Amino acid sequence: MPPRTLLLCFDAFGTIFRPKQPIAAQYNAVARQCGLAGVDDGELHAAFKAAFLHQARTYPNYGKATGMGAHKWWTDVIHGAFQPVVDEARPLPADLAPRLLRRFATAEAYDFALDPRLFRLLKRAALRLPLDGSVVDDVVVGVITNSDDRVPGILSSLGLAVSPLRAGAASAAYPAAAVPGRPYDIDFHCMSYDVGFEKPDRRIFEAAEAAAAHVLATQQHIPGDWIKVYVGDEYKRDVVGALGAGWNSVLVADQECQCSEDVRTLGEFPDRQVFSPHGTAPPVSVRVPDVDTLLAWLVGPARIWDEVDCQNNIP
């Protein structure tokens, strides 16, 4: 049997990490540090949502195509969020936007939405993941996200080992791809800001496939049969996008979601044969309450955490 490679990619915001506090509360906290007090969180939340939607419609993909750039794009969103809720005669503090941009580019603003040990666990060579009645010989882990280019820095600041490989980055096809033999938690990033297409467009998934193939080539591994799985928390972008690109999808939703009946639960697959190699069976979509549930299903009993922590000293 040819080798099998699991290409397991995650959405970023809401799936790997999430805000420590509501965005409006964090905006307000920084505003007070800048001397701007008296802003109501509820009003600021509504104004932020309106400003974000307006900017996204007017300048899609964080202004990449127009040359605006993500820094100016977000600066306009910040100003658009505060201007409707403060005294018109009072100018906004000059350091408000720069402070917020710095905060939301690091772990200062975010927490993990999942157990970060799962990345180390997935990359352990001794753990062969049972899929389709067989095993997986290699695991390539990536991020596919509709976002600007701050995501790698955020994940690094959260403590993950992040490869510099970015699909579609303008400076080169694959700049400083990876250091051979270095154990990365994230092997590559595929961000809409770099690629030029947003989920559910299949081209962002195709860019991820090319990046994953490059990872294996760098490691001098033979890809064999690919099993492609995408994990996200939005049906219309993540599930629809993945299935349209021929990928299996995992929807992380802790409550019943309004989505297609095609989205099933892991309990409907008692024989554990859910994800098949690309092209051998139609892709499937499953819903899990959290990523840890998916991982426990992939690697076996829940006690795997204790065993791996003791044997491999995963932090």
Buried (B, 14 or more C-beta within 10 A) or exposed (E): EEBBBBBBBBBBBBBBBBBEEEBBEBBBEBBEBBEBEEBEBEBBBBBBEBBBEEBBEEBBBBBBEEEBBBBBBBBBBBEBBBEBBBEEEEEBBEEBBBBBBEBBBBBEBBEBBBEBBBBBBBBBEEBBBBBBEBBBBBBBBBBBBBBBBBBBEBBBBBEBBBBBBBBBBEEEEBEEBBEEEEEBBBBBBBBBBBBBBBBBBBBBBBBBBBBBBBBBEBBEBEBBBBBBBBBBBBBEBBBBBBBBBBBBBBBBBEEEBEBEEEBBEBEEBEEBEBBBBBEEEEBBBBBBEBBBBBBBBBBBEEEBBEEBEEEEEBE
